């Protein structure tokens, strides 16, 4: 009976993992436009065309990462799969790092910064990307003036908002990462 129990548990676990696979989200033009409007609000010098291009690029890269990470839902379950070795990537910092590395060389009219919340708290630490007006951080500005880009939070469905409007996390600049 012990081996039969293990077999049933293994089949159920496999079904659960496959059943929770996430497809890249269907992104509507309205959602892209919503992010583009936020990006435009960073600085009057950012054109609608530039904001739309960046928005489209962020959503496209997020969709690509959903496939690359073989994402499962919810996010914490996917973290467990990564931590036990059943998935290679998909932790929150994998998302923020991949977006940062991809976007940084492509856009010169905004800045990208890595941010964290609950830094150092193993089960609660969370990382994301913030986009700010060019030069605002260097000139003593704070990341709260930027836009948070967080694809991990909703398992590949992009969360974005003004940093100061995020009610879930208190973000801190992570100047020590990837610089």
C-alpha positions in Angstrom: 0.0 0.0 0.0 2.9 2.4 0.6 4.2 2.3 -3.0 0.6 2.7 -4.3 0.2 5.8 -2.0 3.5 7.2 -3.4 2.3 6.6 -6.9 -1.0 8.4 -6.4 0.7 11.3 -4.7 3.2 11.6 -7.5 0.5 11.5 -10.2 -1.5 14.1 -8.2 1.5 16.4 -7.9 2.3 16.1 -11.6 -1.3 16.9 -12.5 -1.2 19.9 -10.1 2.0 21.2 -11.6 0.8 20.9 -15.1 -2.7 22.2 -14.3 -1.2 25.4 -12.8 0.9 26.3 -15.8 0.4 29.9 -16.9 0.0 31.1 -20.4 1.3 34.5 -21.3 -1.4 37.0 -20.4 -3.5 38.5 -23.2 -2.5 42.1 -23.1 -5.1 44.5 -24.3 -4.3 47.8 -26.1 -6.0 49.6 -23.2 -3.6 48.0 -20.7 -0.6 49.0 -22.9 -2.0 52.6 -23.1 -2.6 52.7 -19.4 1.1 52.0 -18.7 2.2 54.4 -21.5 0.2 57.2 -19.9 2.0 56.6 -16.6 5.3 56.6 -18.4 4.5 59.9 -20.1 3.6 61.4 -16.7 7.2 60.9 -15.6 8.5 63.8 -17.7 7.0 66.2 -20.2 9.9 65.4 -22.6 8.7 61.8 -23.0 6.6 61.6 -26.1 3.5 59.4 -26.5 5.3 57.4 -29.1 8.3 56.8 -26.8 6.0 55.8 -23.9 4.0 53.4 -26.1 7.1 51.8 -27.4 8.5 51.2 -23.9 5.1 50.0 -22.7 4.8 47.5 -25.5 8.4 46.3 -24.9 7.7 45.8 -21.2 4.6 43.7 -21.9 6.3 41.7 -24.6 9.4 40.9 -22.5 7.1 39.9 -19.6 5.2 37.5 -21.9 8.5 36.1 -23.1 9.6 35.5 -19.5 6.4 33.7 -18.7 7.4 31.1 -21.3 11.1 31.1 -20.5 10.5 30.6 -16.7 7.8 27.9 -17.5 5.7 29.8 -15.0 3.2 28.2 -12.7 0.6 29.9 -10.5 0.4 31.2 -7.9 3.8 33.0 -7.6 4.6 31.5 -4.2 4.0 28.0 -5.6 6.4 28.7 -8.5 9.0 29.9 -5.9 8.7 26.5 -4.2 9.3 24.8 -7.5 12.4 26.9 -8.1 13.7 26.3 -4.6 13.3 22.5 -4.8 14.9 22.5 -8.3 11.9 21.7 -10.4 12.1 25.1 -12.2 15.2 27.0 -13.0 14.0 30.5 -12.7 11.0 32.7 -11.8 11.8 34.2 -8.4 11.0 37.9 -8.1 14.6 39.0 -8.6 14.8 36.9 -11.7 12.0 38.9 -13.2 13.4 42.3 -12.1 16.9 41.4 -13.2 15.8 40.2 -16.6 13.8 43.3 -17.3 16.5 45.6 -16.1 19.2 43.9 -18.3 16.9 43.9 -21.3 15.6 47.5 -21.0 18.7 49.3 -19.7 20.6 49.5 -23.1 17.4 50.2 -25.1 16.1 53.4 -23.5 18.0 56.5 -22.7 15.2 58.9 -21.8 14.3 57.2 -18.5 16.2 55.3 -15.8 15.7 51.8 -14.5 16.5 50.9 -10.9 16.1 47.7 -9.0 14.1 48.0 -5.8 13.3 45.7 -2.9 10.8 45.5 -0.1 11.3 43.6 3.2 15.0 43.3 2.3 16.7 40.5 4.2 13.5 38.8 5.3 13.8 35.4 3.5 10.2 34.6 3.1 9.0 38.1 2.6 11.6 39.9 0.6 10.4 41.0 -2.8 12.2 42.7 -5.7 11.0 44.6 -8.7 12.0 47.3 -11.2 11.2 51.0 -11.0 11.3 53.4 -13.9 12.1 57.1 -13.1 12.6 60.3 -14.9 16.2 60.6 -16.3 18.5 62.0 -13.6 16.0 62.2 -10.8 17.8 59.6 -8.5 21.2 61.1 -9.2 19.9 64.6 -8.3 18.6 63.5 -4.9 15.2 62.4 -6.1 13.6 59.3 -4.7 12.2 56.2 -6.3 8.7 57.1 -5.0 8.5 59.4 -8.0 8.7 56.5 -10.4 6.6 53.6 -11.7 6.9 50.1 -10.2 7.0 47.3 -12.7 6.3 44.0 -11.0 5.5 40.9 -13.2 6.1 38.4 -10.3 3.3 39.5 -8.0 0.4 38.3 -10.2 2.2 35.3 -11.8 3.2 37.0 -15.1 0.4 39.4 -15.3 2.1 42.7 -15.1 1.4 44.9 -12.1 2.4 48.6 -12.5 1.6 51.8 -10.6 3.2 54.8 -9.2 5.6 53.6 -6.5 3.9 55.8 -3.9 0.5 54.3 -4.8 1.5 50.7 -4.2 -0.4 49.7 -1.1 1.3 46.3 -0.7 5.0 47.1 -0.6 7.3 49.8 0.8 10.0 49.9 -1.8 13.7 50.8 -1.3 16.3 51.5 -3.9 18.8 48.6 -4.3 21.8 50.4 -5.7 23.9 47.5 -4.7 22.4 45.1 -7.3 23.6 44.7 -10.9 25.7 47.9 -11.0 
